[in-house]
Amino acid sequence: MLIKILFNYIIGYIRISVEGYYIERFINICRNNKIAIWNLKREKNVRLEANIGISDLREVAKVAKKTKCKIKILRKKGLPFIFNKYRKRKIFFVFLIFIIVLLGIFSNFIWNIDIIVENGQQMENLYSDVVDSGLTIGKLKSKINTKEVINKIRLNRDDIAWIGININGTNAIVRVVKSTAKPDIIDEQDYCNIVSDKKGVITKISAQNGTMAVKVGDTIDIGTTLINGWMEGKYTGIRYVHAKGEIEAKIWHTKKKLIAYDSTERIETGNVEKKYKVKINNFEINLSKRLSKFKIYDTIDTENKFKIFSDFYLPISLIKTVNTEIEEKSRKYTIEEAKQLGIQELQDELDEEIEDKDKIVNKIINTYEKENGIEVCVTYEVLEDVGTNEKIVF
């Protein structure tokens, strides 16, 4: 049916109205006789609008007569009618041919690059690395060696597990799978110590294999040996092992901030203005040359590229600039207000940083009055597992 509808558009079709009391019967007979009717629109129960092919008009007229319905031609559509309408307008056809030729030329170039990272992950500077490797906007598709581009990208980055490039139409689709950083794994048969990977105070330690090097209450630094990878027996002497154990320590998370007594708040007034620019490849045409009427404002630019089909982009885009007016207001805080503001902001930051809130055993808040504000210091004491394997090198 879809192929027949498209064919009818090429050879032309008409929009008709059908009036009568047997509309349902009219539709059923048309379908039984394989007469293509589409875009049906019912008005009440006695009137129907539909599209039919030119070649089916005679058969539809017979069905209408059989069902005692009246038909009327509303509109004529399709390429033959368009060409007939503009047959005397030579400029139109010259322009049409020019556009077709231009589209044919444009189809040989890349006008858009889509970068898709698996699971929507973020990868810094990936677009610039793709461009630097030879895949650029406006480059001939025949001059792009995708294997060479992929090799250059992989050579410059070590955070890519897999990358593929597909060129569809004028669109280059770069699909990337980000690699996961894996810690160095020490084989169970290797001799190793357990060393601290954080600063803190030991609260619990038990060695399942190896010899404890610290005890509860000891202060540890990054790199401090917690469990030695050896054991000493009365008769066996010293023998090396793969250290294992559980170590918990009290870790301090600290944040500081100065809250000024005199500050400036930026508040959106709700007033916005929109400006537009047309970008043709790298050339921009400003459709609104006047400066912004706002004294202070934030700007957001959105670029929408023109495309004919899903992957046939054109070197033309519309840039929409939205300016949001900002009003700056002076604000004076009292000592207590500044203190509470600083404490709240720092606690929010620490709460977001620490995953297991049940492990927070203490909160320490210190404030220091300065000449121009209050310096706030918030510290969370958190119980955390510490320790990582370190291979013993002889």
N, C-alpha and C positions, 0 to 999 in steps of 0.2 A: 504493500500500500504506500509506504514512504517513497519508494522508487518511482511509483506511478505519479505521486503528487509532485515530486521534483521534475519529472518529465513534463507534466502538465504546465508547470511554471515556465519551462523552456519554450513549449509550443503555445502557451497562453491558456488562461482559464477565466471563468466569469463567476461573479457573485450574483446569486439569484434569491428571490423571495418566493416562498410557496405558501398559498393560502387555501384553507379548506378544513373540512371536519375529519379527514382521514390522513392526518399527517404521519402518524405512526405506521400506517399501512404503506404510505408513500416511501418512507425510509426503509422499511423491510424489503419492499420489492426492489428498490435500487441496490441494496446490498446483496440480495439473492441473485440479481442479474450482473453482479460484480461491476456496478457503476460506482466509481470513486466519488464520494461526497465527503467533504471535510470542513472543519471550522463551523460546525452546526451551532445555531443560536436560536433557541425557542422564545417566542413572544406570546405569552398566554398559551392557549391550546390550539389555536387555529392558524398560527403564522410561524414560518420557519425561514431562517436565512442560512444559506450554505454555499460552498464553493464547488463547482463542477468543471471538468475539462470541456474545451470547445467541442471536441469530437463526440462528447456524450450528450450534447444539448438535445439532439433529436430524440435519443432514447428516453431522456428525462421528460421530454414533452409528452411522449407516449404514456409513460407511467403516470404523469399528472392528469392526463385525460382519463386514464383508466380509474384513477382514484378520485376523480371529480374535483381536482385541485387546480388553482390558477397559478401560473408561474410568471415572474417578471424579472427582467435582467436589471440588476442594480449597478454593477460596476464590471469593467473589463480589466484584467490584470495579466501580467506576464511579459516576457521579452518582446514578442511581436507587437504588442500594443505600445510598449515603450519606444521601440524603434520607429513605429508608425507616427507616434506623437512628435518625435524629434527629427523626422527624416529631412526636414528643411533647415535644420540648425546645424550647419557644418562645423561651426566652432565647438559645439557640444561634442561632436564625434571626434574632432581633432584632440580636444581636451581629454576625452575618454581614452583614446589610443595612447596619448602621452602618459596618462596615469598608469595604464596597463604596462607600458614599456618601463616606466619608472619603478613599478612594483617588481617587475622582472629583474631589474638591476639590483634593487634593494635586497632581493631574496638571496643574493650571493654573499651577503655580509652578515656578521654577527652584530645584533643591535641590543641584545639583552643577555645578562649573565645571572642565572639563578643558582644560588649556593644553598644546598639542602644538607644539613648535618643531622645524622640519626638522632632521634629522640629530642630534637629541638635544642641540642646543646650549643653552648656559645664557644667560639674559637676566635681568639683575637688575631687581627691582621690577616685573616684568611683571604679576604677579597683582594687585598693589595698583593699578596703572594701569588694569587692566581693571575692577576694582571701582569706582575713582574715576570711570570714564567712564560708569557707569550699569548695568553688568551685575553684579548682586549676588545672593547667595543669598537665597531667600525672596521674590523679586520676581515679580509676575505676568508671565507670558509675553506677554500682550497689551500690556503697557506697555513692553516692550523694543523699542527701535528699533535694530536691529543696524547699519544704515548710520551712524546718529548715533554709536553707540559706537565703531565702527571709525574714523570721522573724528576723534573726540576722542583716541583712542589714537595715531593717526598724527601728530596735531598736537603731542602731548606728547613723542613719541620720534622720533629720526632714524635709529634702527638697525633699522627694519623695512622690508623690501622689499615684503612682501605680507602681508595678514592677512584671514582670513575667519572668520565665526561661523555655526555651524549649531546649531539647537536641536532635539534629538531627545528626545522624552519630557520628562523633567524635567531633562535634562542639556544644558548649553551647552558645545559643543566649539569652542574657539578655536584655530585653526591659524595658525601664524606662520612666515614665511620671513625669516630674519635677513639684513639687508643687509651686504655686505662693504665695509669702509672702503677706498676706493681712493685712492692717492696722486694728487696733482695731476700731470696729464700735460702736458708741454710739447711743442708741435708741433715736428716736425723742422725746420720752416722758421723757427722763432723763434730769436732770438739768446739764448744763455744761457751762464752760467758753471757750473762744477762746484765746489760748496762742500762742506766737511766736515760730516758729520752725527754725528761722534764725536770724542772727545779721544784723542790718541795721538801716535806718532812714525812718520813716513813710512818705509817699508821698500822700497817699489817704486812707481814712477810712470812712466806713458808716455802721452803725449798723441797721440791719433789725429787730433784736430781742435782747434785752439786753441793757447794758449801756456801752458806750465807756470808756475805762480806759486810753487811750492815745489820743494824737492829732497829726495832721500833723506837722512834724519837730522833733518829739520826737525820741530819740535814743532807740532802743530796743535790747534786748539780747535774747538768747534762753531761753524760759520759761517765758518771760514777758507777763503778762496778757494784752490782747488787747481789748477784749470786755467781760465785766462781765456778768455772767449768772443770773442777777437779774435786776429787774426794781422797781422803787419807785414812788408811786403815792400819791397825797395829801391826798386822802381818803382811799386808799387801803393799804398804807404802803409798805413795801418791799415784793415782791413776786418773787420767783425764776422761771427762764425760761431756755429754751434750746437756748443758744446764737447763733445768725446767723449774718453774715455780710461779707463785702468785704474789704480786707485790702491789700494795695500795699505798698511796701517799696523799697528803694534803697539799693541794696546788693552789697558788694564789693567782687570781685573774684581776688585774687592776686597770682602771681607766681614770683619766684626769681630764678636766675641762675648766676653762676660765669663763665665767658668766659676767659680762660687763654690766655695770649698773645702767649705763646709757647705751641703748641699742636701737637699731632701725629695723622695723618690721616691714616686709614686702607683702602687700595685700592686693589681690586681684579685685578690680573694680567691677568686673562683669562686662566691660566694654571691649569689643573686639573689632578688628577690621581685617578684610581679606584683600589680598593682592595676587595677581596672576602674571606668570611669565611663560612664554612659549620657548621651548628649547629644541633647536634643530641641530642634532649631533652635539657640537660644543658651542654653538652660537645661540645666544639668548636674546629674546625680544621681550622687553618689559612692557606689559600692557597697562601699567599704572606707574607713571613716572614720578608722581608727586611723593614727597617724603611723608613719613607717618605723622599723623596728627597728634600722636601721643608723645609725651616727653620721656616717659619711662615705660618700657614694655618688654615682654618676652616674645620671642619669635619661634614658630615651628613651621618648617618647610616640608611639604609633601609632594613627591614627584610621581605622576601617573603617566606611564608610557602608553602610547597608542599602539594597538595591535588589531589586526584584521581577524585572525583566527587565534586559537589558544597558544600557538607557538610561532606565530608570524608577527614579530614586533617591527615597528617602524622607527626610524631615527628621529622621531618627534615625540616630545613629552610636554605635559602641562604641569608647571610648578605652581602649587598653591601655597601662598605665604599667609599665615594667620598671626597677627600681632595682638597680643592680649595686654591691655593696659594695666600697669602696676602703680600702686600708690604706696609711697614710702612714708611711714609714720614713726616718729621718735617715741621711744618707750623708756621710761625710767623704772627700774626695779629697786625695791627696798632690799636690805641685806637678807631678810628672811625669804622674800620672793625669789631672789637670785639663787639662794641656797636650795630651795625646794625645786626650782626649775632644773638646776644642774644635777641634783640627786636623781630626779625622775628620768632625765635624758640618759644619764649613765647607766641607771638600772635597766632601762629598756634595751640599751645596747648589749649589756652583759647577759640579760635574759635571752636575747636572740642568739648570742654566741654559745651559750651552754645548753647542750641538748637535754641532759638528765637533771631536771630541777631538784629531784629528791636527793641528789648527792651534794647539794649546797648545805654546808654545815654552819656557816657564819657569814655575816655581812658586816663589813667595817666601813664606816663613813667618816671622812675627815674633811673639814672645810677650813680654808685659810683666807683671811681678809687681806685683800690687796688694795692699792690706791685707787684702781679703776674698776674693781669688781671682786667677785668671790671665786677662789679656786677650789673646786670640788674634786675630791678623790674618793672613789668607791672601789672597795676590794671585796671579792667573793672568795671564800675558802671552800674548795670543792674537793671531794674525795674522788680520785681517779686512779685507774690502773696505769702503772708505769712499767717500763722495761722493754728492751728489744734485744734480740740475739746479736752477738758480736763474735765472729769466728776467731778462734785462737790460732795465731800464726807463730810457728816455732822458728 
